[in-house]
Amino acid sequence: MSLLEVAGLGVGGAGTPLVEDVSFEIERGERVGLIGASGSGKSLTASALMGLLPEELDARGSARFDGAELIGASERSLSRRRGKDLAMVFQEPMSALNPAMRVGRQVAEAMLLHGTRDRRAARTASVELLDRVRLPEPERIARAYPHQLSGGQRQRVVLAIALANEPALLICDEPTTALDVTVQAQVLELILAGVRDRGTALLFITHDLAVVASVCERVLVLNEGRIVEAGPVRRVLTAPEHEYTRRLLAASEPEATR
């Protein structure tokens, strides 16, 4: 049994389908990219899996995580899983951080919420996690508030929170889009190291084919809410079969094929 089995996933509202008949699987420890242009339904797919769709939208179909159905599950059931078994890193870290809470406490709270550490152990582990994501002076960073950090530092904090409970699946939704090229490369390296060290599966959502080539083993191509192509990264990026994939490649060359 695959870690994640998605079958016929659809997202829509007011009679308008936005994602239609999306099906794929992710094995334990596998790194899968989900690519497509803005508005193709990538973030909606991720939000449906996490149970985080806006109230005006609903999901249908099936998404079984470790054998348990996510679509239609109760908020209580999803809350037990979010941040523990499956975690997410969003595009804008400030939307995921509490501006009035010190960074170290936010990392610790992720562990306390799910009971994976007691309070003292969580405080110690929070500094260790900040160090693991290569934040300078992690003890000082732990005492800081989010607004006192740079964008790249905040994204590292969000990654530390996401990895705090060693989830089986990490979903990254355009996590480096707002960062400059140098910081982007550093964050990507940390994400890749984080999932490899823990054997964590990864669903990496992006419009950047070069990023997919550097991080993922397999790729799904989404266009207007439907998967139009899927396969190993090297094959899809060097010998695409669908016209939409070929257009994406043409628009991003030469970076995507380096």
FIDO-309544 format. One record per residue (C-alpha): x, y, z; residue number from 0; residue in one letter. Coordinates in Angstrom, 2 decimals. Layout:
N
       px       py       pz   nr  rest
        X        Y        Z  NUM     A
...
END
This chain:
258
       px       py       pz   nr  rest
     0.00     0.00     0.00    0     M
     1.28     3.43    -1.00    1     S
     1.63     6.10     1.66    2     L
    -0.77     8.39    -0.24    3     L
    -3.34     7.15    -2.74    4     E
    -5.37     9.87    -4.49    5     V
    -8.22     8.76    -6.76    6     A
   -10.65    10.94    -8.68    7     G
    -9.98    14.02    -6.57    8     L
   -12.09    17.01    -7.48    9     G
   -12.37    20.50    -6.02   10     V
   -15.06    23.00    -6.84   11     G
   -17.68    25.42    -5.64   12     G
   -20.95    26.90    -6.86   13     A
   -21.07    24.33    -9.62   14     G
   -17.66    25.29   -11.01   15     T
   -15.03    22.52   -11.10   16     P
   -11.51    23.77   -10.39   17     L
    -9.72    20.43   -10.02   18     V
   -11.08    17.35   -11.81   19     E
   -10.34    13.64   -11.61   20     D
    -6.83    13.96   -10.19   21     V
    -5.30    10.58    -9.35   22     S
    -1.77     9.72    -8.22   23     F
     0.16     7.82    -5.57   24     E
     3.19     8.63    -3.45   25     I
     5.33     5.89    -1.96   26     E
     7.04     6.17     1.41   27     R
    10.15     8.29     1.07   28     G
     9.39     9.24    -2.54   29     E
     9.83    12.82    -3.80   30     R
     7.13    13.90    -6.25   31     V
     6.75    17.25    -7.98   32     G
     3.40    18.80    -8.93   33     L
     3.94    21.44   -11.59   34     I
     1.78    23.73   -13.68   35     G
     1.13    27.37   -14.43   36     A
    -0.52    29.71   -11.95   37     S
    -4.20    28.83   -11.61   38     G
    -3.76    25.22   -12.71   39     S
    -5.04    23.86    -9.38   40     G
    -1.78    22.93    -7.65   41     K
    -2.43    24.70    -4.35   42     S
    -6.08    23.62    -4.32   43     L
    -4.96    20.01    -4.61   44     T
    -2.63    20.42    -1.64   45     A
    -5.26    22.25     0.41   46     S
    -7.78    19.48    -0.27   47     A
    -5.32    16.87     1.01   48     L
    -4.70    18.89     4.17   49     M
    -8.36    19.70     4.74   50     G
    -7.65    23.41     4.39   51     L
    -9.94    24.44     1.54   52     L
   -11.85    27.73     1.82   53     P
   -15.42    27.33     3.07   54     E
   -16.89    28.07    -0.35   55     E
   -15.08    25.10    -1.90   56     L
   -15.50    21.39    -1.32   57     D
   -13.57    18.27    -2.25   58     A
   -14.80    14.96    -3.60   59     R
   -13.17    11.69    -4.55   60     G
   -10.66     9.88    -2.38   61     S
    -7.28    10.56    -0.79   62     A
    -6.14     7.76     1.47   63     R
    -3.15     8.52     3.67   64     F
    -1.59     5.45     5.25   65     D
    -4.92     3.70     4.66   66     G
    -7.11     6.40     6.25   67     A
    -9.45     8.58     4.15   68     E
    -8.70    12.31     4.23   69     L
   -11.52    13.59     2.02   70     I
   -14.60    14.09     4.14   71     G
   -12.78    13.26     7.38   72     A
   -13.80    15.21    10.47   73     S
   -11.86    18.30    11.48   74     E
   -10.88    16.52    14.69   75     R
    -9.40    13.62    12.74   76     S
    -7.56    15.93    10.34   77     L
    -6.21    18.07    13.21   78     S
    -4.64    14.99    14.77   79     R
    -2.77    14.30    11.54   80     R
    -1.83    17.83    10.44   81     R
     1.61    18.72    11.70   82     G
     2.27    15.20    12.91   83     K
     1.76    12.63    10.15   84     D
     1.60    15.09     7.28   85     L
     2.88    18.65     7.35   86     A
     2.94    21.58     4.98   87     M
     5.29    24.45     4.16   88     V
     3.48    27.39     2.58   89     F
     4.68    29.98     0.08   90     Q
     4.49    32.92     2.50   91     E
     5.93    32.02     5.92   92     P
     4.33    34.96     7.74   93     M
     0.92    33.44     7.01   94     S
     1.98    30.32     8.93   95     A
     3.67    32.07    11.88   96     L
     2.11    33.84    14.84   97     N
     3.56    37.38    14.83   98     P
     3.01    37.75    18.59   99     A
     4.78    34.53    19.63  100     M
     8.52    33.96    19.89  101     R
     9.94    31.63    17.25  102     V
    11.23    28.98    19.65  103     G
     7.88    28.70    21.36  104     R
     6.16    28.20    18.01  105     Q
     8.48    25.32    17.15  106     V
     7.96    23.82    20.61  107     A
     4.16    24.19    20.36  108     E
     4.15    21.98    17.27  109     A
     5.51    19.14    19.41  110     M
     3.43    19.89    22.50  111     L
     0.22    19.98    20.46  112     L
     0.70    16.37    19.37  113     H
     2.31    15.16    22.57  114     G
     5.55    14.07    20.94  115     T
     7.65    15.91    23.59  116     R
     7.05    17.19    27.10  117     D
     7.51    20.91    27.69  118     R
    11.18    20.80    28.73  119     R
    12.15    18.41    25.92  120     A
    10.21    20.50    23.40  121     A
    12.15    23.65    24.37  122     R
    15.46    21.85    23.91  123     T
    14.35    20.22    20.66  124     A
    13.13    23.55    19.25  125     S
    16.64    25.04    19.46  126     V
    18.10    21.86    17.97  127     E
    15.65    22.07    15.05  128     L
    16.50    25.71    14.42  129     L
    20.16    24.71    14.36  130     D
    19.39    21.82    12.01  131     R
    17.85    24.18     9.47  132     V
    21.08    26.19     9.71  133     R
    19.80    29.31    11.37  134     L
    22.66    31.32    12.88  135     P
    22.72    31.55    16.66  136     E
    19.66    29.30    17.11  137     P
    19.21    30.20    20.77  138     E
    18.97    33.88    19.85  139     R
    16.62    33.10    16.95  140     I
    14.42    31.09    19.32  141     A
    13.89    34.26    21.40  142     R
    13.09    36.42    18.37  143     A
     9.70    37.28    16.91  144     Y
     8.99    36.49    13.23  145     P
     9.14    40.15    12.13  146     H
    12.72    40.34    13.40  147     Q
    13.85    37.71    10.88  148     L
    14.48    37.86     7.16  149     S
    12.19    36.10     4.69  150     G
    14.67    33.26     4.25  151     G
    15.05    32.85     8.01  152     Q
    11.28    32.76     8.49  153     R
    10.96    30.06     5.85  154     Q
    13.58    28.01     7.69  155     R
    11.56    28.38    10.88  156     V
     8.45    27.13     9.08  157     V
    10.47    24.17     7.79  158     L
    11.67    23.41    11.33  159     A
     8.04    23.43    12.53  160     I
     6.96    21.17     9.66  161     A
     9.72    18.64    10.42  162     L
     9.37    18.83    14.22  163     A
     7.27    15.67    14.53  164     N
     9.02    13.80    11.71  165     E
     5.96    13.54     9.43  166     P
     5.63    10.73     6.93  167     A
     4.65    13.24     4.20  168     L
     5.79    16.83     3.72  169     L
     3.88    19.05     1.29  170     I
     5.73    22.15     0.08  171     C
     3.62    24.72    -1.77  172     D
     5.91    27.08    -3.72  173     E
     8.13    27.47    -0.63  174     P
    10.90    29.45    -2.31  175     T
     9.02    31.73    -4.70  176     T
     9.44    34.88    -2.58  177     A
    13.16    34.29    -1.91  178     L
    16.17    35.49    -3.86  179     D
    18.13    32.95    -5.88  180     V
    20.87    32.33    -3.32  181     T
    18.50    31.87    -0.38  182     V
    16.19    29.76    -2.56  183     Q
    19.02    27.31    -3.25  184     A
    19.82    27.08     0.47  185     Q
    16.20    26.40     1.45  186     V
    15.83    23.77    -1.27  187     L
    18.97    22.05    -0.01  188     E
    17.53    22.03     3.52  189     L
    14.20    20.60     2.37  190     I
    15.94    17.86     0.43  191     L
    18.27    17.02     3.33  192     A
    15.37    17.08     5.78  193     G
    13.25    14.55     3.91  194     V
    16.20    12.32     3.03  195     R
    17.45    12.16     6.62  196     D
    14.03    11.16     7.92  197     R
    12.80     9.03     5.04  198     G
     9.94    11.51     4.59  199     T
     7.89    11.51     1.40  200     A
     7.66    14.86    -0.38  201     L
     5.00    16.49    -2.55  202     L
     6.68    19.61    -3.96  203     F
     4.40    22.10    -5.69  204     I
     5.97    24.63    -8.03  205     T
     5.85    26.26   -11.44  206     H
     9.65    26.09   -11.66  207     D
    10.85    23.11   -13.68  208     L
    14.48    23.66   -12.66  209     A
    13.47    23.26    -9.02  210     V
    11.62    20.03    -9.77  211     V
    14.65    18.70   -11.60  212     A
    16.87    19.32    -8.57  213     S
    14.52    18.02    -5.87  214     V
    12.12    15.40    -7.22  215     C
    12.26    11.89    -8.61  216     E
     8.87    11.90   -10.32  217     R
     6.66    14.68   -11.63  218     V
     2.95    15.29   -12.24  219     L
     1.94    17.99   -14.73  220     V
    -1.31    19.80   -13.95  221     L
    -3.20    21.89   -16.50  222     N
    -6.60    23.46   -15.89  223     E
    -7.22    21.18   -12.92  224     G
    -6.27    17.91   -14.63  225     R
    -3.09    15.85   -14.68  226     I
    -2.00    15.75   -18.32  227     V
     1.34    13.98   -17.89  228     E
     3.21    12.02   -15.23  229     A
     6.48    10.13   -15.07  230     G
    10.11    10.17   -13.95  231     P
    11.51    13.71   -13.86  232     V
    14.29    13.07   -16.36  233     R
    11.92    11.53   -18.92  234     R
     9.24    14.21   -18.60  235     V
    11.73    17.09   -18.78  236     L
    13.75    15.70   -21.67  237     T
    11.09    13.89   -23.72  238     A
     7.66    15.34   -22.79  239     P
     4.68    13.64   -24.39  240     E
     1.99    16.28   -23.86  241     H
     1.87    19.57   -25.72  242     E
     1.24    21.51   -22.50  243     Y
     4.40    20.07   -20.94  244     T
     6.36    21.01   -24.03  245     R
     5.08    24.60   -23.73  246     R
     6.14    24.73   -20.07  247     L
     9.60    23.52   -21.01  248     L
     9.91    26.00   -23.87  249     A
     8.97    28.83   -21.54  250     A
    11.55    27.84   -18.91  251     S
    14.57    26.74   -20.98  252     E
    17.46    26.52   -20.49  253     P
    17.14    26.30   -16.68  254     E
    14.85    23.28   -16.53  255     A
    17.12    21.04   -18.57  256     T
    20.46    21.82   -16.96  257     R
END
